[in-house]
Amino acid sequence: MIKVIAACVIGAALAGGLALAGTTVATNASSSAEPVNEPLYNYGDR
């Protein structure tokens, strides 16, 4: 029973750490992106 609880605690810690790392990487990637100065949808000249 103790092994199951220990596995749950370790799994929760790993999940939290990976979520934090993923959020940090995504935030850094989006902060360096430059905005686009073109319309999102280009239907051509009408």
C-alpha positions, -999 to +999 in steps of 0.1 A: +000+000+000+029+023+008+044+017-026+011+027-044+010+060-024+047+067-031+041+060-068+012+085-068+032+112-051+062+107-075+038+107-105+021+139-093+055+156-087+067+146-122+034+158-138+037+192-121+073+196-130+067+188-167+037+211-168+057+239-153+086+233-178+062+232-208+045+264-197+079+281-194+090+270-228+057+281-244+059+315-227+095+321-239+086+310-275+056+333-277+074+363-262+100+363-290+074+360-318+068+392-338+032+403-347+020+400-382+009+432-399-013+415-425-050+405-424-057+370-411-079+361-440-070+372-475-098+367-500-081+384-529-090+416-546-127+422-551 
